[in-house]
Amino acid sequence: MYETDLLMCIAFILLFMYISDAVRDYMRYRRQFWNIRGPKTLPLTIIAYIFTARSNADRFEVLQNLSKRYPRYYSVWFGTKYLFVTDDPHVSQKLLTIPNCVEKNFFMDFFGFPRGLIAMKSDRWKYERKLLNSSFSLPVLQSYVPIFTKCIAKSIEHLKANCDKEEFDIKHDVTVVVMNAVMNTTFGKDISRDVAKIFMENTEKYLDNIWNRAMKPHYHYDIIYNLSSMKRDQDKNRKFFFDFITNEWDQIQSGNCNAADVENSFIGQLLKVSKNGRNYEIEDILDHCGTMMVAAADTMSTALNFIVLMLAMHENVQECIIKEINEVLGDECMKEDLIIDYEKLSALKYVEMTIKEALRLFTPATGLFRETKADVDLGIENIQLPKGTNLVINIYGLHRKKEIWGDDAHLFKPERFDFESSYDRSPFTFLPFSSGIRMCVGNRYAMIFMKLIVLHYVKNFHFSTSLKYEEMRVKAGITLNLIGNHSVKITRRRKERV
Ligand code: HEM
């Protein structure tokens, strides 16, 4: 009897909190809510609207349809949270370049790792980002090319076992090579396929958990979330990362590792910055390294899985890549142990166009999340955003807008990114890595690694698939997911130059 009363009491308190938040936020944002177009559902009811959809895929479609119904921007209640959502390049440019919009919103609080760059509060972020930019300088990235090449060579050896056989899901091979590269550059440590698989599984679970929490507004309240099994699982996932990082940090601090391996690694850079006066605490190291692992591995493996699928569906694109490799590398391209220098890698323009087109259609991060730190006048169509407004830039919608990309926006055409087609296009039409003040710190890292993968994979294998482009369906998570497998068939390419 007492237990039932206690549960009723807790439920009542939670309901009261929920409703008083909704009322408070409604009073705060009601003027914008009624002035800015969007579904005029009051706080809480949008949940029903979005969640009549049965699956993550349907939910994603509902959200994308809202952007189509209210072009350029709209505002909406998500639970008790007021959101301003845009898929417009001009509005996005404003939001991404105004210092008062540099703060991440509540959604990024769920990311965990509060002392890592992605989720860090803006007052500390500017200083910390300046310190860590050097970890992604060109000389550091150039020193990663041989490391990446070594990881890719291992992946190719493994893929050879699948040559001339039935179609298989290449996702596992791609995630393993990505994870190994990330571990090498973050910790100076080479890992086995099995260990890479365990890390990737943990990363995926970690990210799924964040997404599930974000999609269930009652879990936005710490008091409810902290009592849930979701929280217990997430603590376990985080502990897995933290135990590993703590061990690596102890080893590197005690000089108990190969100095050459860690010299340019991210953790090695953290040690240097720490010794130069920053004096990192262990919590900083855990969050910085945890952020890098999660931010780098999942985005790159998502991108590469879609890139490989696009190659398999577009054999003409593979032919263009082969032609370019021959032109840029000449006889060098026949070398088994080719380590390409950075200048030649930069000259692979068609490879770059192919990657960009895949990032446009299948952007790993489907949205950007910010919050206004003060009242903001966007200077566009009288849009005034009060302090505390949650901002969402719908990258997926932006990348598929016909007004920008033409009537064939849904088709895969790398030529969109050649010089003639792209020189007068605003950089804010293409935001896979975001842009402006707080854009991705690892964008050049990612492009170098992905170019190397495409170069070596296409040089070695011919890809094909029975999957049909028109039938592909995606769903959103923290990163975009294909529904179904990344099924490809691979055959060995002839050794001689084409
Ligand atoms: C295809 C690969 C990648 C994609 C699509 C991607 C995308 C993004 C996006 C959309 C953001 C959010 C920016 C914003 O809020 O404005 C971001 C931030 C970030 N990314 Fe990446 N990323 C990729 C690879 C990487 C890699 C390889 C690393 C590290 C090695 C990395 C590290 C980070 C970090 C640390 C941030 C936070 C930056 C800050 O707030 O200062 N990312 N990334």
Residues whose N, C-alpha, C, O or C-beta is under 5 A from the ligand:
A	BS01	HEM	L117 I118 R129 M292 A295 A296 T299 M300 A303 P364 A365 L368 L431 P432 F433 S434 S435 R438 M439 C440 V441 G442 Y445 A446
